[in-house]
């Protein structure tokens, strides 16, 4: 299948808006799966989104999750331009999840 089938969990967007977008992609039937991704605080939201679609689908959809550790690079710049010598960087790790929500061949009970 072709088309846009990735959804990135974002804690700033309304949950229902993200849920309806993912549902619409699957419900149209043009794509057989949607990938939802979340990092850090968005992980819980992405899991909830996937489970809500599975529940709403009454057995038409199932989920498969993969977790990862990602490395993030932060550049820390002081607000005061006179302190530009204090520019620092840090690398940190954070958890992430990718969930494939896919159409099943037969309804799952």
N, CA, C and O atoms as a printed pandas DataFrame, in Angstrom:
     atom_number atom_name residue_name chain_id  residue_number  x_coord  y_coord  z_coord
0              1         N          UNK        A               1    0.834   -1.183    0.000
1              2        CA          UNK        A               1    0.000    0.000    0.000
2              3         C          UNK        A               1    0.876    1.241    0.000
3              4         O          UNK        A               1    2.019    1.201    0.453
4              5         N          UNK        A               2    0.344    2.334   -0.504
5              6        CA          UNK        A               2    1.112    3.564   -0.541
6              7         C          UNK        A               2    0.312    4.670    0.112
7              8         O          UNK        A               2   -0.899    4.549    0.298
8              9         N          UNK        A               3    0.992    5.746    0.458
9             10        CA          UNK        A               3    0.337    6.874    1.099
10            11         C          UNK        A               3    0.986    7.162    2.432
11            12         O          UNK        A               3    1.915    6.475    2.856
12            13         N          UNK        A               4    0.485    8.182    3.078
13            14        CA          UNK        A               4    1.033    8.569    4.377
14            15         C          UNK        A               4    0.373    7.718    5.445
15            16         O          UNK        A               4   -0.844    7.765    5.625
16            17         N          UNK        A               5    1.178    6.942    6.149
17            18        CA          UNK        A               5    0.605    6.093    7.176
18            19         C          UNK        A               5    1.377    6.174    8.488
19            20         O          UNK        A               5    1.379    5.217    9.262
20            21         N          UNK        A               6    2.035    7.311    8.750
21            22        CA          UNK        A               6    2.745    7.492   10.011
22            23         C          UNK        A               6    2.098    8.617   10.799
23            24         O          UNK        A               6    1.756    9.664   10.249
24            25         N          UNK        A               7    1.938    8.390   12.079
25            26        CA          UNK        A               7    1.353    9.372   12.984
26            27         C          UNK        A               7    2.328    9.520   14.146
27            28         O          UNK        A               7    2.761    8.527   14.732
28            29         N          UNK        A               8    2.668   10.746   14.471
29            30        CA          UNK        A               8    3.597   10.992   15.562
30            31         C          UNK        A               8    2.826   11.524   16.759
31            32         O          UNK        A               8    2.189   12.576   16.693
32            33         N          UNK        A               9    2.898   10.769   17.862
33            34        CA          UNK        A               9    2.205   11.179   19.076
34            35         C          UNK        A               9    2.782   12.481   19.592
35            36         O          UNK        A               9    3.998   12.624   19.724
36            37         N          UNK        A              10    1.922   13.413   19.878
37            38        CA          UNK        A              10    2.325   14.742   20.300
38            39         C          UNK        A              10    1.419   15.149   21.452
39            40         O          UNK        A              10    0.196   15.132   21.318
40            41         N          UNK        A              11    2.007   15.509   22.573
41            42        CA          UNK        A              11    1.188   15.855   23.735
42            43         C          UNK        A              11    0.569   17.241   23.630
43            44         O          UNK        A              11   -0.200   17.634   24.508
44            45         N          UNK        A              12    0.887   18.002   22.564
45            46        CA          UNK        A              12    0.291   19.331   22.417
46            47         C          UNK        A              12   -0.984   19.311   21.585
47            48         O          UNK        A              12   -1.793   20.234   21.679
48            49         N          UNK        A              13   -1.177   18.278   20.775
49            50        CA          UNK        A              13   -2.410   18.167   19.977
50            51         C          UNK        A              13   -3.480   17.460   20.797
51            52         O          UNK        A              13   -3.165   16.594   21.612
52            53         N          UNK        A              14   -4.739   17.822   20.588
53            54        CA          UNK        A              14   -5.816   17.114   21.294
54            55         C          UNK        A              14   -5.806   15.622   20.941
55            56         O          UNK        A              14   -5.657   15.247   19.779
56            57         N          UNK        A              15   -5.970   14.783   21.967
57            58        CA          UNK        A              15   -5.939   13.331   21.771
58            59         C          UNK        A              15   -6.978   12.886   20.751
59            60         O          UNK        A              15   -6.675   12.088   19.864
60            61         N          UNK        A              16   -8.207   13.400   20.872
61            62        CA          UNK        A              16   -9.276   12.962   19.962
62            63         C          UNK        A              16   -8.951   13.290   18.512
63            64         O          UNK        A              16   -9.324   12.536   17.613
64            65         N          UNK        A              17   -8.272   14.385   18.271
65            66        CA          UNK        A              17   -7.877   14.760   16.905
66            67         C          UNK        A              17   -6.894   13.737   16.342
67            68         O          UNK        A              17   -7.018   13.331   15.187
68            69         N          UNK        A              18   -5.925   13.321   17.142
69            70        CA          UNK        A              18   -4.964   12.307   16.696
70            71         C          UNK        A              18   -5.649   10.964   16.485
71            72         O          UNK        A              18   -5.365   10.260   15.515
72            73         N          UNK        A              19   -6.542   10.614   17.386
73            74        CA          UNK        A              19   -7.275    9.352   17.281
74            75         C          UNK        A              19   -8.108    9.316   16.008
75            76         O          UNK        A              19   -8.086    8.321   15.283
76            77         N          UNK        A              20   -8.838   10.386   15.727
77            78        CA          UNK        A              20   -9.704   10.417   14.549
78            79         C          UNK        A              20   -8.890   10.385   13.255
79            80         O          UNK        A              20   -9.317    9.779   12.272
80            81         N          UNK        A              21   -7.725   11.031   13.244
81            82        CA          UNK        A              21   -6.889   11.014   12.038
82            83         C          UNK        A              21   -6.419    9.593   11.736
83            84         O          UNK        A              21   -6.514    9.132   10.598
84            85         N          UNK        A              22   -5.914    8.904   12.750
85            86        CA          UNK        A              22   -5.446    7.524   12.557
86            87         C          UNK        A              22   -6.619    6.614   12.175
87            88         O          UNK        A              22   -6.483    5.759   11.299
88            89         N          UNK        A              23   -7.764    6.797   12.831
89            90        CA          UNK        A              23   -8.934    5.970   12.518
90            91         C          UNK        A              23   -9.377    6.181   11.071
91            92         O          UNK        A              23   -9.694    5.224   10.364
92            93         N          UNK        A              24   -9.397    7.442   10.639
93            94        CA          UNK        A              24   -9.834    7.767    9.274
94            95         C          UNK        A              24   -8.932    7.105    8.239
95            96         O          UNK        A              24   -9.415    6.596    7.227
96            97         N          UNK        A              25   -7.623    7.110    8.488
97            98        CA          UNK        A              25   -6.684    6.478    7.562
98            99         C          UNK        A              25   -6.994    4.989    7.431
99           100         O          UNK        A              25   -7.016    4.453    6.323
100          101         N          UNK        A              26   -7.231    4.325    8.555
101          102        CA          UNK        A              26   -7.509    2.886    8.524
102          103         C          UNK        A              26   -8.907    2.595    7.979
103          104         O          UNK        A              26   -9.099    1.651    7.212
104          105         N          UNK        A              27   -9.873    3.410    8.380
105          106        CA          UNK        A              27  -11.260    3.160    8.005
106          107         C          UNK        A              27  -11.499    3.343    6.504
107          108         O          UNK        A              27  -12.378    2.697    5.933
108          109         N          UNK        A              28  -10.715    4.228    5.862
109          110        CA          UNK        A              28  -10.855    4.419    4.411
110          111         C          UNK        A              28  -10.502    3.155    3.644
111          112         O          UNK        A              28  -10.982    2.945    2.530
112          113         N          UNK        A              29   -9.663    2.312    4.237
113          114        CA          UNK        A              29   -9.309    1.046    3.617
114          115         C          UNK        A              29   -8.241    1.127    2.548
115          116         O          UNK        A              29   -7.892    0.104    1.959
116          117         N          UNK        A              30   -7.708    2.312    2.275
117          118        CA          UNK        A              30   -6.671    2.448    1.251
118          119         C          UNK        A              30   -5.326    1.924    1.751
119          120         O          UNK        A              30   -4.493    1.472    0.965
120          121         N          UNK        A              31   -5.129    1.990    3.051
121          122        CA          UNK        A              31   -3.888    1.500    3.653
122          123         C          UNK        A              31   -4.227    0.377    4.624
123          124         O          UNK        A              31   -5.264    0.411    5.286
124          125         N          UNK        A              32   -3.350   -0.614    4.704
125          126        CA          UNK        A              32   -3.634   -1.741    5.585
126          127         C          UNK        A              32   -3.041   -1.573    6.980
127          128         O          UNK        A              32   -3.264   -2.408    7.857
128          129         N          UNK        A              33   -2.275   -0.481    7.188
129          130        CA          UNK        A              33   -1.730   -0.251    8.529
130          131         C          UNK        A              33   -1.354    1.218    8.728
131          132         O          UNK        A              33   -1.192    1.981    7.776
132          133         N          UNK        A              34   -1.225    1.575    9.993
133          134        CA          UNK        A              34   -0.752    2.893   10.394
134          135         C          UNK        A              34    0.346    2.664   11.423
135          136         O          UNK        A              34    0.229    1.793   12.285
136          137         N          UNK        A              35    1.412    3.449   11.328
137          138        CA          UNK        A              35    2.473    3.418   12.337
138          139         C          UNK        A              35    2.321    4.647   13.216
139          140         O          UNK        A              35    2.236    5.767   12.713
140          141         N          UNK        A              36    2.287    4.442   14.520
141          142        CA          UNK        A              36    2.247    5.567   15.455
142          143         C          UNK        A              36    3.528    5.525   16.279
143          144         O          UNK        A              36    3.964    4.467   16.732
144          145         N          UNK        A              37    4.112    6.688   16.459
145          146        CA          UNK        A              37    5.390    6.793   17.151
146          147         C          UNK        A              37    5.249    7.765   18.316
147          148         O          UNK        A              37    4.559    8.780   18.217
148          149         N          UNK        A              38    5.910    7.440   19.412
149          150        CA          UNK        A              38    5.915    8.342   20.555
150          151         C          UNK        A              38    7.258    8.293   21.251
151          152         O          UNK        A              38    7.934    7.264   21.252
152          153         N          UNK        A              39    7.639    9.410   21.842
153          154        CA          UNK        A              39    8.893    9.496   22.576
154          155         C          UNK        A              39    8.629   10.158   23.919
155          156         O          UNK        A              39    7.838   11.097   24.010
156          157         N          UNK        A              40    9.286    9.672   24.955
157          158        CA          UNK        A              40    9.171   10.266   26.282
158          159         C          UNK        A              40    7.737   10.335   26.765
159          160         O          UNK        A              40    7.055    9.313   26.849
160          161         N          UNK        A              41    7.268   11.557   27.090
161          162        CA          UNK        A              41    5.927   11.696   27.652
162          163         C          UNK        A              41    4.797   11.311   26.696
163          164         O          UNK        A              41    3.666   11.120   27.141
164          165         N          UNK        A              42    5.070   11.194   25.413
165          166        CA          UNK        A              42    4.022   10.835   24.440
166          167         C          UNK        A              42    3.809    9.325   24.354
167          168         O          UNK        A              42    2.872    8.883   23.688
168          169         N          UNK        A              43    4.642    8.529   25.001
169          170        CA          UNK        A              43    4.513    7.065   24.916
170          171         C          UNK        A              43    3.148    6.604   25.406
171          172         O          UNK        A              43    2.489    5.810   24.733
172          173         N          UNK        A              44    2.718    7.080   26.551
173          174        CA          UNK        A              44    1.427    6.660   27.100
174          175         C          UNK        A              44    0.283    7.023   26.151
175          176         O          UNK        A              44   -0.653    6.242   25.978
176          177         N          UNK        A              45    0.355    8.187   25.546
177          178        CA          UNK        A              45   -0.672    8.646   24.614
178          179         C          UNK        A              45   -0.733    7.744   23.380
179          180         O          UNK        A              45   -1.823    7.400   22.922
180          181         N          UNK        A              46    0.419    7.361   22.841
181          182        CA          UNK        A              46    0.475    6.515   21.651
182          183         C          UNK        A              46   -0.085    5.118   21.956
183          184         O          UNK        A              46   -0.810    4.541   21.144
184          185         N          UNK        A              47    0.252    4.592   23.113
185          186        CA          UNK        A              47   -0.292    3.282   23.512
186          187         C          UNK        A              47   -1.812    3.377   23.621
187          188         O          UNK        A              47   -2.528    2.506   23.128
188          189         N          UNK        A              48   -2.300    4.423   24.260
189          190        CA          UNK        A              48   -3.741    4.617   24.412
190          191         C          UNK        A              48   -4.415    4.742   23.046
191          192         O          UNK        A              48   -5.475    4.157   22.824
192          193         N          UNK        A              49   -3.815    5.492   22.140
193          194        CA          UNK        A              49   -4.370    5.671   20.801
194          195         C          UNK        A              49   -4.507    4.320   20.091
195          196         O          UNK        A              49   -5.558    4.016   19.526
196          197         N          UNK        A              50   -3.458    3.527   20.123
197          198        CA          UNK        A              50   -3.479    2.220   19.456
198          199         C          UNK        A              50   -4.547    1.304   20.057
199          200         O          UNK        A              50   -5.268    0.619   19.330
200          201         N          UNK        A              51   -4.642    1.298   21.379
201          202        CA          UNK        A              51   -5.627    0.431   22.024
202          203         C          UNK        A              51   -7.055    0.910   21.777
203          204         O          UNK        A              51   -7.967    0.090   21.672
204          205         N          UNK        A              52   -7.262    2.225   21.683
205          206        CA          UNK        A              52   -8.594    2.756   21.381
206          207         C          UNK        A              52   -9.039    2.334   19.980
207          208         O          UNK        A              52  -10.200    1.979   19.775
208          209         N          UNK        A              53   -8.118    2.373   19.020
209          210        CA          UNK        A              53   -8.458    1.950   17.655
210          211         C          UNK        A              53   -8.744    0.460   17.620
211          212         O          UNK        A              53   -9.686    0.022   16.960
212          213         N          UNK        A              54   -7.943   -0.318   18.322
213          214        CA          UNK        A              54   -8.174   -1.769   18.373
214          215         C          UNK        A              54   -9.558   -2.061   18.964
215          216         O          UNK        A              54  -10.295   -2.905   18.454
216          217         N          UNK        A              55   -9.895   -1.360   20.032
217          218        CA          UNK        A              55  -11.195   -1.556   20.683
218          219         C          UNK        A              55  -12.338   -1.118   19.763
219          220         O          UNK        A              55  -13.328   -1.836   19.621
220          221         N          UNK        A              56  -12.206    0.036   19.149
221          222        CA          UNK        A              56  -13.248    0.567   18.264
222          223         C          UNK        A              56  -13.444   -0.318   17.040
223          224         O          UNK        A              56  -14.553   -0.409   16.514
224          225         N          UNK        A              57  -12.387   -0.967   16.587
225          226        CA          UNK        A              57  -12.453   -1.799   15.392
226          227         C          UNK        A              57  -13.163   -3.122   15.565
227          228         O          UNK        A              57  -13.393   -3.827   14.583
228          229         N          UNK        A              58  -13.518   -3.480   16.793
229          230        CA          UNK        A              58  -14.246   -4.736   17.052
230          231         C          UNK        A              58  -13.595   -5.937   16.377
231          232         O          UNK        A              58  -14.278   -6.747   15.750
232          233         N          UNK        A              59  -12.278   -6.052   16.505
233          234        CA          UNK        A              59  -11.581   -7.209   15.962
234          235         C          UNK        A              59  -11.025   -7.025   14.564
235          236         O          UNK        A              59  -10.356   -7.922   14.051
236          237         N          UNK        A              60  -11.282   -5.884   13.929
237          238        CA          UNK        A              60  -10.766   -5.659   12.574
238          239         C          UNK        A              60   -9.305   -5.228   12.562
239          240         O          UNK        A              60   -8.632   -5.345   11.538
240          241         N          UNK        A              61   -8.810   -4.729   13.696
241          242        CA          UNK        A              61   -7.437   -4.245   13.776
242          243         C          UNK        A              61   -6.723   -4.883   14.952
243          244         O          UNK        A              61   -7.329   -5.217   15.970
244          245         N          UNK        A              62   -5.411   -5.045   14.783
245          246        CA          UNK        A              62   -4.569   -5.528   15.867
246          247         C          UNK        A              62   -3.347   -4.616   15.944
247          248         O          UNK        A              62   -3.152   -3.758   15.083
248          249         N          UNK        A              63   -2.539   -4.800   16.962
249          250        CA          UNK        A              63   -1.381   -3.927   17.172
250          251         C          UNK        A              63   -0.122   -4.751   17.427
251          252         O          UNK        A              63   -0.180   -5.878   17.919
252          253         N          UNK        A              64    1.004   -4.159   17.080
253          254        CA          UNK        A              64    2.308   -4.756   17.339
254          255         C          UNK        A              64    3.252   -3.618   17.730
255          256         O          UNK        A              64    3.421   -2.661   16.974
256          257         N          UNK        A              65    3.864   -3.723   18.907
257          258        CA          UNK        A              65    4.687   -2.621   19.427
258          259         C          UNK        A              65    6.169   -2.997   19.488
259          260         O          UNK        A              65    6.535   -4.147   19.732
260          261         N          UNK        A              66    7.001   -1.986   19.259
261          262        CA          UNK        A              66    8.452   -2.112   19.390
262          263         C          UNK        A              66    8.946   -0.917   20.191
263          264         O          UNK        A              66    8.564    0.222   19.918
264          265         N          UNK        A              67    9.793   -1.176   21.177
265          266        CA          UNK        A              67   10.353   -0.086   21.975
266          267         C          UNK        A              67   11.806    0.142   21.582
267          268         O          UNK        A              67   12.486   -0.760   21.093
268          269         N          UNK        A              68   12.263    1.363   21.807
269          270        CA          UNK        A              68   13.619    1.753   21.445
270          271         C          UNK        A              68   14.173    2.709   22.501
271          272         O          UNK        A              68   13.430    3.288   23.293
272          273         N          UNK        A              69   15.479    2.856   22.489
273          274        CA          UNK        A              69   16.134    3.939   23.209
274          275         C          UNK        A              69   16.746    4.830   22.146
275          276         O          UNK        A              69   17.489    4.357   21.285
276          277         N          UNK        A              70   16.437    6.127   22.201
277          278        CA          UNK        A              70   16.968    7.072   21.225
278          279         C          UNK        A              70   17.923    8.031   21.926
279          280         O          UNK        A              70   17.768    8.328   23.110
280          281         N          UNK        A              71   18.904    8.505   21.180
281          282        CA          UNK        A              71   19.846    9.484   21.699
282          283         C          UNK        A              71   19.441   10.858   21.196
283          284         O          UNK        A              71   19.274   11.066   19.994
284          285         N          UNK        A              72   19.286   11.784   22.112
285          286        CA          UNK        A              72   18.892   13.148   21.782
286          287         C          UNK        A              72   20.059   14.077   22.068
287          288         O          UNK        A              72   20.770   13.907   23.058
288          289         N          UNK        A              73   20.250   15.044   21.212
289          290        CA          UNK        A              73   21.338   16.011   21.375
290          291         C          UNK        A              73   20.721   17.384   21.625
291          292         O          UNK        A              73   19.963   17.893   20.799
292          293         N          UNK        A              74   21.047   17.970   22.757
293          294        CA          UNK        A              74   20.532   19.285   23.124
294          295         C          UNK        A              74   21.653   20.311   23.059
295          296         O          UNK        A              74   22.739   20.090   23.595
296          297         N          UNK        A              75   21.388   21.427   22.404
297          298        CA          UNK        A              75   22.288   22.579   22.441
298          299         C          UNK        A              75   21.683   23.591   23.394
299          300         O          UNK        A              75   20.563   24.057   23.188
300          301         N          UNK        A              76   22.428   23.931   24.442
301          302        CA          UNK        A              76   21.935   24.858   25.456
302          303         C          UNK        A              76   22.601   26.212   25.248
303          304         O          UNK        A              76   23.816   26.355   25.389
304          305         N          UNK        A              77   21.784   27.195   24.911
305          306        CA          UNK        A              77   22.285   28.536   24.614
306          307         C          UNK        A              77   21.749   29.510   25.665
307          308         O          UNK        A              77   20.542   29.550   25.900
308          309         N          UNK        A              78   22.612   30.286   26.292
309          310        CA          UNK        A              78   22.143   31.254   27.289
310          311         C          UNK        A              78   21.267   32.337   26.655
311          312         O          UNK        A              78   21.446   32.688   25.489
312          313         N          UNK        A              79   20.338   32.851   27.418
313          314        CA          UNK        A              79   19.454   33.913   26.938
314          315         C          UNK        A              79   20.232   35.218   26.781
315          316         O          UNK        A              79   20.006   35.973   25.835
316          317         N          UNK        A              80   21.137   35.473   27.700
317          318        CA          UNK        A              80   21.936   36.706   27.675
318          319         C          UNK        A              80   23.054   36.567   26.639
319          320         O          UNK        A              80   23.915   35.701   26.791
320          321         N          UNK        A              81   23.065   37.410   25.571
321          322        CA          UNK        A              81   24.092   37.298   24.526
322          323         C          UNK        A              81   25.513   37.537   25.044
323          324         O          UNK        A              81   26.473   37.118   24.398
324          325         N          UNK        A              82   25.666   38.191   26.180
325          326        CA          UNK        A              82   26.987   38.448   26.755
326          327         C          UNK        A              82   27.590   37.187   27.385
327          328         O          UNK        A              82   28.763   37.175   27.758
328          329         N          UNK        A              83   26.795   36.142   27.499
329          330        CA          UNK        A              83   27.271   34.892   28.098
330          331         C          UNK        A              83   27.417   33.801   27.033
331          332         O          UNK        A              83   27.277   32.617   27.338
332          333         N          UNK        A              84   27.698   34.191   25.791
333          334        CA          UNK        A              84   27.772   33.230   24.687
334          335         C          UNK        A              84   28.859   32.178   24.905
335          336         O          UNK        A              84   28.799   31.105   24.304
336          337         N          UNK        A              85   29.829   32.458   25.734
337          338        CA          UNK        A              85   30.870   31.471   26.026
338          339         C          UNK        A              85   30.312   30.301   26.840
339          340         O          UNK        A              85   30.990   29.287   27.008
340          341         N          UNK        A              86   29.089   30.434   27.342
341          342        CA          UNK        A              86   28.479   29.379   28.149
342          343         C          UNK        A              86   27.631   28.398   27.322
343          344         O          UNK        A              86   26.916   27.569   27.884
344          345         N          UNK        A              87   27.714   28.495   25.989
345          346        CA          UNK        A              87   26.978   27.563   25.131
346          347         C          UNK        A              87   27.515   26.154   25.390
347          348         O          UNK        A              87   28.718   25.906   25.310
348          349         N          UNK        A              88   26.611   25.258   25.697
349          350        CA          UNK        A              88   26.999   23.874   25.964
350          351         C          UNK        A              88   26.079   22.923   25.199
351          352         O          UNK        A              88   25.028   23.314   24.690
352          353         N          UNK        A              89   26.498   21.697   25.137
353          354        CA          UNK        A              89   25.707   20.652   24.502
354          355         C          UNK        A              89   25.642   19.464   25.438
355          356         O          UNK        A              89   26.534   19.238   26.256
356          357         N          UNK        A              90   24.581   18.722   25.300
357          358        CA          UNK        A              90   24.484   17.481   26.062
358          359         C          UNK        A              90   23.770   16.440   25.218
359          360         O          UNK        A              90   22.913   16.768   24.397
360          361         N          UNK        A              91   24.126   15.205   25.425
361          362        CA          UNK        A              91   23.450   14.088   24.776
362          363         C          UNK        A              91   22.775   13.289   25.872
363          364         O          UNK        A              91   23.361   13.015   26.919
364          365         N          UNK        A              92   21.538   12.924   25.612
365          366        CA          UNK        A              92   20.785   12.147   26.603
366          367         C          UNK        A              92   20.003   11.061   25.888
367          368         O          UNK        A              92   19.771   11.124   24.681
368          369         N          UNK        A              93   19.610   10.083   26.650
369          370        CA          UNK        A              93   18.805    8.991   26.099
370          371         C          UNK        A              93   17.361    9.145   26.546
371          372         O          UNK        A              93   17.073    9.664   27.625
372          373         N          UNK        A              94   16.464    8.682   25.688
373          374        CA          UNK        A              94   15.051    8.714   26.018
374          375         C          UNK        A              94   14.393    7.477   25.412
375          376         O          UNK        A              94   14.864    6.937   24.410
376          377         N          UNK        A              95   13.318    7.043   26.022
377          378        CA          UNK        A              95   12.575    5.891   25.522
378          379         C          UNK        A              95   11.634    6.328   24.414
379          380         O          UNK        A              95   11.140    7.455   24.401
380          381         N          UNK        A              96   11.395    5.404   23.479
381          382        CA          UNK        A              96   10.426    5.659   22.416
382          383         C          UNK        A              96    9.700    4.358   22.093
383          384         O          UNK        A              96   10.141    3.267   22.455
384          385         N          UNK        A              97    8.581    4.508   21.404
385          386        CA          UNK        A              97    7.791    3.351   21.009
386          387         C          UNK        A              97    7.258    3.576   19.596
387          388         O          UNK        A              97    6.923    4.696   19.212
388          389         N          UNK        A              98    7.189    2.505   18.844
389          390        CA          UNK        A              98    6.546    2.497   17.532
390          391         C          UNK        A              98    5.507    1.388   17.564
391          392         O          UNK        A              98    5.814    0.247   17.909
392          393         N          UNK        A              99    4.287    1.728   17.206
393          394        CA          UNK        A              99    3.207    0.736   17.212
394          395         C          UNK        A              99    2.603    0.662   15.818
395          396         O          UNK        A              99    2.190    1.668   15.243
396          397         N          UNK        A             100    2.563   -0.547   15.296
397          398        CA          UNK        A             100    1.906   -0.788   14.016
398          399         C          UNK        A             100    0.472   -1.214   14.322
399          400         O          UNK        A             100    0.237   -2.205   15.014
400          401         N          UNK        A             101   -0.476   -0.451   13.798
401          402        CA          UNK        A             101   -1.897   -0.801   13.912
402          403         C          UNK        A             101   -2.293   -1.313   12.535
403          404         O          UNK        A             101   -2.242   -0.572   11.554
404          405         N          UNK        A             102   -2.682   -2.564   12.465
405          406        CA          UNK        A             102   -2.900   -3.172   11.148
406          407         C          UNK        A             102   -4.241   -3.873   11.048
407          408         O          UNK        A             102   -4.806   -4.351   12.032
408          409         N          UNK        A             103   -4.722   -3.912    9.824
409          410        CA          UNK        A             103   -5.979   -4.592    9.521
410          411         C          UNK        A             103   -5.709   -6.096    9.545
411          412         O          UNK        A             103   -4.737   -6.570    8.956
412          413         N          UNK        A             104   -6.570   -6.834   10.225
413          414        CA          UNK        A             104   -6.424   -8.284   10.307
414          415         C          UNK        A             104   -7.153   -8.925    9.120
415          416         O          UNK        A             104   -8.075   -8.341    8.550
416          417         N          UNK        A             105   -6.728  -10.114    8.770
417          418        CA          UNK        A             105   -7.387  -10.829    7.677
418          419         C          UNK        A             105   -8.782  -11.300    8.105
419          420         O          UNK        A             105   -9.724  -11.306    7.314
420          421         N          UNK        A             106   -8.884  -11.689    9.367
421          422        CA          UNK        A             106  -10.158  -12.094    9.934
422          423         C          UNK        A             106  -10.290  -11.408   11.281
423          424         O          UNK        A             106   -9.289  -11.184   11.961
424          425         N          UNK        A             107  -11.513  -11.071   11.680
425          426        CA          UNK        A             107  -11.688  -10.413   12.972
426          427         C          UNK        A             107  -11.081  -11.215   14.116
427          428         O          UNK        A             107  -11.247  -12.432   14.200
428          429         N          UNK        A             108  -10.370  -10.503   14.999
429          430        CA          UNK        A             108   -9.760  -11.108   16.178
430          431         C          UNK        A             108  -10.762  -10.999   17.313
431          432         O          UNK        A             108  -11.330   -9.932   17.547
432          433         N          UNK        A             109  -10.981  -12.107   18.021
433          434        CA          UNK        A             109  -11.938  -12.055   19.130
434          435         C          UNK        A             109  -11.247  -11.836   20.447
435          436         O          UNK        A             109  -11.905  -11.768   21.485
